Amino acid sequence: MSAEYESPLCKRYSGKEMLSVFTDGNKFSVWRKLWVALAESQKELGLSITQTQIDEMKSHIYDIDFEKVSEYEHKTRHEVMAHILAFGEQCHEAKPIIHLGATSCYVGDNADIIIQKAALLRIKKLLVNAINELCGFAERYKSLPCLSYTHFQPAQPSSFGKRAALWLQDLLFDLESLDFTLSGLKILGCKGTTGTAASFLALFNGDYNKVKTLDKKIAEKFGFENTYSVSSQTYSRKIDYNILSVLSGIAQSAYKFSNDIRLLSHLNEADEPFEEGQVGSSAMAYKRNPMRSERIASLSRYVMVNALNPALTASSQWLERTLDDSANRRISIPEAFLAADGILSLYINIISGLTVYPKMAEKHLSEELPFMATENILMHCVKKGGDRQFLHERIRLHSVETANNIKINGDRNDLLARISADPAFNITDDEIKGLMDIKNFTGCSEMQTDDFLEEVRSVISLYKDLLGIDVKINV
């Protein structure tokens, strides 16, 4: 048994792919790639750097001696300097030109953007697959009538597919936000100690065009079109806020979905996956708790609250640089992604294995539909010559008495039988039966769902290369 604390996000909730994005091995390999890119670009722009030096650096991108780094950091109390020294020990030829003209944020901030971009792409893959699964679910159940609720009180009927379309629409909003954020993402580039690139201007003997070209070359080597035009020593911390806001949006959508599943589970209209041998309660053996949905809600709250971290960080940066962002960002950014990964994995797992119970949906409809049918009955009877105001009052009296009997005595809903037996209505059982066709109450729900799913499928087609994912849920 390990005596060291391990974050539950790593141990229980996040997938291996997302975890690998935020490992030290990946992070510090990106640092070394950035040093290689800097040296390559400087060489291409005429500085005295040899291909031998560059090749030597490339040969040691992944074999990081973390023990040596730890020794140097203990002595220097400076993480970047420790890595420079450890890298230099491995690269004797290149040692003099490693980190030439750069400040710590050259590797720290650029790597953070590169890593967050990779993490966003992983989130995008999960999100697209969640949308695809939900689209299929909505298609399957677009014509299945169900009782809708406002304030969790019975309202007009809809369909299961239409309800799923509401979940789906939220995820499409999230995908749109994610794509917008990704499309505008840039890296810091080489901006120097206060963002003026003074050290690089000196290296290139005052040639500003070469300084700008250096920035662009480095950006292109990592798949970015360009760098931010202006910066302080760091890139604006609002970038982190924008990114974590995307994750917060996903968490909000998933939270709403998970709450709906929990309510439907209580109504016995739907069940999330429940594995053979799974225990719902240590005391109550019959329990079948919606624990996956509860976990989504729990993790979503964490992500939504965590989005406040970059907001506070962005607002509290002093002039060109302060270091009170560092410890917070090391925690808040990776853990937001790890939690979002867990949320979307659970979403996919639930919707792909959600069991719907049509008979229970029909039962709840039958319990409430007589009340909802009274307006149709009223109009029908008025057409036959009845007095609208008089019949309205008769319906009100019958409805109040029926509702009281249901709540006080547990009786079944006999409102239609009361109306049929009341000579004031002059209506037959067959007429009432004809008015009770559920299609008269679900409105445009099926057609709206069809129209919307056509839009969704066109979006999914744009990302068909992202389809297909195997999510593992650690219950």
N, C-alpha and C positions, 0 to 999 in steps of 0.2 A: 504493500500500500504506500502510495506516495505521500510524503509529509508536506509537500508544497501545494499551495492553492492553485487551482486550475479553473479558468473562467468557464462557466457552464455554456457560454456561447460557443466555445471551442469543443467542449466535451459532449454536449447534448444536442445543440440546436443547428449549427451551421453545417453546410456540406463541405466535403473535402476540397472541391474546386475553389470555393471562396476562401477557405482557410489557407490554401496554398498561395493565394494572391498576397496575403498579409504576413507571410513568414519572413523571418529575418533573412533567410537565404535569398528569397526573391528581392526583398528591399535593398539589401546591400550589394547584390549583383547588379541591380539597376544603377546604384551609385557608380559602380565600376564601369558600367556601360556608358554612363554619362561622362566619366573621365576620359574614356576612349574616344567618345564623340567629340569632346572638347579638343583633345590633341589632334584628332584627324582633321577637324575643321580648321584649326590653327595652322596645321601643316599645309592644307589646301590653299590657305590665304597667305602663305609665304613665310611663316615662322620656321625657325631652324629646329625642326622635329623630324626624326628619321622614321622610316617605315619599320625598322627593327624595334624601335621603342614602342611603337603602336602594336606591333605583333606580340611583343612581350606582354604588354598590358592585356591584350585579348586572351592570351593563353592562361591568364589567372583571374578571369572574371568570376568563376564559380568556386574555386578552391580557397575559400576565405578561411583564414586561421582565426577563429573566434576567440580562442584562448589568448592569442597574441593581442588581438584587438582589446580584449578585456584588461590585459596588463597595461597597455598603453593608455586606455581610458582611465584606469585607476590612478595613473601618474599625472596625466594631463587634465583630467576632469573635462575633457572635450571630446565628444563622440566622433565628430568628423575628423579631427586631427588624429585620433587613434586609428581610424580606418586608413587615412593617408599614410601614416607611418607603417602600418601592417602591410599595405599594398606595396609600399616602397621597398620593404624587405624582400618581397617576392619578385620585384621588377627592378633589378639593379641598374639596367641601362636606362629605363624610363623614369626612375626615381626623381631626377632633377626637374622633369617637366609635368609631373602629375599635379593637377589642380592649379595649373599656371594661370595666374590672374584672377582666379575665382575666389568667392567667399563661400561659407558653409551652405548658404541657401541655394547655391548652384546645384549641389547634389540633393540636399534635403527637400527643397520645394519642388524642383523639377521631378524628382522621384515620386513625391506625393501625388502630383497631378497624373503622372504616368500610371501609378498604381490605382488611383481612383478611377481612371478611365477604364482600366482592365476590369475593375470591380463593377463599374456601371454596365459594362458589356455583359458580364455574367448575370447581373440583375435583369438586363434587357432580355436575355435568353429565357430566364425563368418567367418573366412577365408575359412574353409572347406565348409561351406554352400554357400558362394559366388562362390567357385569353382564348386560346384555341380549344382547351378543354371545356371552358365555360360556354363557348359558342356551340359546341356539340351538345352540351346539356340543354341549353335553351332551345335548340332545334328539336330535341327529343320530346320536350315537355311543353312546347308552345301552345298546344291545344288542350292540355290537361287543366280543367277548371279548378280553381282553388279560391278559398275565401281570403280576401284581402283585409288588411287591418290598418286603421289609422289610430294612433295613440294606443296601440295593441287592443283596440276595441273593434269588433266586427264591422266591416265596411262593404262596399260593393265588390262582387267577385271579379277576379282577374284570372290569369293562368300562371302556372309554375314557370313557364318559359318567359313570360313577360317580367316576372319578378327577377329571374336570372339575368334578363337584359339590363335591368337596373344595376346589378353588380358589374356586369360587363361594361357598361358605359363608364363607370368609375375607373376601371382598369385602362380603358382607352384614353381617358384624360391623363392618366399617369404615364402611359407610353408616350403620349404627345409631349409631356413635360420632360420626360427622360431624353427623348430625341433632341428637343430644343437645347437642353443643357449640354448634351454631348456635342452637338454641332458647333456650339460656341466655345468649346473648351480649348484652351491654349496652354503652353507651358511658360515658365518664367524666362527661360533663356539665360543669357550672361549679363546680368545687370549690376554686378559688383556690390560693394558694401552699403551704399545708400541708394542704389538704383540708377546711378549716373553713368555706369560702365567706364569710369575713369581709368581703371587699371587696364582695361582692354584698349582704350583709346591710346594709352601710353605704349602698349605692346605693338600697336600698329602705327606708331609714329604720327598720331593725330589724324589718321584716315578714318573718318566717321562711316564711310560707306562699307569699309571692311568690318567695322564693329557691327553694323546692321546685318551684313551678310553672315557673320559668325552666328548671330542669333538665329537667322533663318535656316542655316545649314543644320544646326543642332536640332531645331524643331523638326525638320524634315526627316532626320535620321530616326526619329521616334514616332513618325506617322502623324505629325501635326503640321498644319499649313503655316503657322507662324507663332510668334510669342506675343505676350501682352505688350502693347506699345509703351506704356509707362508702368513703373512699379517703384516701390521702395526697395529695401533689401529683400523683401518677400513679395510674393504675389498677393493681391488683395484677399483678405480672409473671407470676403463676401463670396468668393468662389466656393469655399467649403460650405458656406451656408446654402448656396444655391443647390449644391449637390445633395446635401443632407435633407433639404426641403423636398427633393424628388422622392427620397426614401420615406420621408414623413407622409407624403401624399399616398404612397403605396400602402403604408401602414394604416392610414385612415380608411382607405377602401377595403382593406382586408379585415380591419376591425368591424366595420359595418357588416360585411359578409358573415363573419364569424358569429356576431350577435344574432343575425337572422337565422343562421343554422341552429344556434342554441334555442331560440324560440320555437323553431319548427320541430326540433327534437322534443321539446316539452309538449308540443301539440301532437306528437307521434305521427307527424306527416312526413318526416325525413330523418334519416340517421346517417351520421358520418361513418366511415369504415370502422369496424370493430373486429379485431383479429381473433382467431381461435385461441382460446386460453387467456385472452385479455381479461383483467379484473377491473371492474368498475369501482368497487369499494371494498376495503378490507373488512368491513363489518356487514354491509348489506350486499349479499351475494347476487341479488337480482339486478343491481344497478348497472346501467349502461350510460355512463356519463360522456358528454361530448368533449372529451379532454383535448382533442386536437384543436377544436375551435376555441376552447378556453386558452390554449397555449398561444394561438394566434393573437387573441385579445391581449394577453399578458405581454408578449413580445412587442406588439404594436404600440402599446402604451409607452414602452421603453424607448422605441424609436422616435415617437412623436415628441416625448419630453427631451430626448437627446438632441433633437434639432435646435433646441435652445442654446446648446453649447457653442456652436459656431456663430450664432447670432451675437452672443455676449462677447465672444472672442473678437469678431470683426469690429464691434463697436468700441472696444477698449484698447485698440492698438495705438501706441504713442508715436506720433510723428513718423519717422522712417522705420522704426523697428522697436519692439519690446519682446522679451522672451517669455512673457507669462502665457503665451499661447501654446508653448511646446508640449508640456506634460498633458494638458487637456486634449490636444489634437491627437496625441499618441493613443489615447484611450477612446475618445468619442468617435473619431472617424472610422477606424477599423470595426469597432463594435456595432456601429450603426449598420454597416454592410453585412456583418455576420448575422445580426438579428434579422435584417431584411431578407437575407438568403433563407433563413429558417422559416420566416413568415410565408414567403412565396412557395417554398417546398411543401409546407403544410397545406396551402391553398390548393395546389395542384393535386396533392394526395386526397384531399377531401372531395373536391368536385369530381375527380375521376372515379371515385368509389362511393359517391353519395347514393343512398337508397331512398327512393321516394315511395310513399304508400298512398296510392290513388284512392283506396277505399276509405282511409281516414280523412283525406281531403273531401271526399264525397259526403262523409258523415258530418263534418263540420259545416259544410254548405247546407245540408238538409236541415240542420238545426237552426240556421239563421235565415235561410232563403225565404221562408214564409213572411217574415217581417219586410224583407226587401221587395217582395212581390206585391205588396199592398198597393203601391202606386199604380202598377200595371192593372191590377184588379179594379182600382178606382176608376181609371180611364175607360176600361172596358164597360163597366156598369153605367157610367155616364153616357157613353155612346148608345146604350140600350134604353136611355131615357131616364136614368136615375138622377137624383138631386145631388150635385157634387158636395155641397157643404154638409148636408145631412149624412151622406155616406162617409165622408171624412171623419165626422164625429163618431160614427159607429165603429169604424176601423180603429180609431184612437182608443175607444173603450175596450174593444176586444183585445187589442195589442197590450194594453196595460194589464188587464186581467191575466192574459197568457204569460206575460213576462213574470208577473208575481208568482204564478203557479210553478213556473220553471224554477225560479230562484228559491222560493220558500219550501215547496213540496218536492222539488226534483222531478216534476212532471215533464213529459215530452211536449214538444211544441205542437199544439193542436189548433193554432190560429186559423189555418185554412178550413178545418172542419167547422169551427165556429162561424166563419164567414159563409160557408156553404149552407149552414143550417139557419142562417138569419134571412128571413124572407125579404128584408129590406133590399138585399143585393140582387135578388132574382138571378142567381147564377148557379150553374150546374157543376158537378164534380168534374165532368169532362172539359167544361170551359176553363175551369181553374187549372186542370192538368195541362191544357194547351198553353196557358199563360206561364206555366212554371218551367218551360224549356230553358235550360241553363244558358243557351246561346243568346237568349234575350237579355242576359245580365252581364256578360263578359265584355260587351262593347267591342272595341277594335283591338283588343289585346293580342289576338293571334296575328292579325294583319300588321299591326305595329311591330310585333316581334319579327315577322318575316322581313319587313322592310329594313329594320335595323340590322338584322343578321346579314343581309346582303351587303350593307356597308362594312360590317365587321370582317366578312370574308375577303373583301377587297383589301383591307388593311393587312390581314393575315398573309395574303398572297405576296405582299411586299417583303415579308420576313420568313418565307417558307424555308430558307436555309437554316433558320434557327429552330425549326420544329424538331421534336424528338429529344426527350430528356428523361433521365432515370433519377428520380429523387429518392433519397433514403431518409426515412423518418426514424429517429432514435427515440422510441417511446420509453 
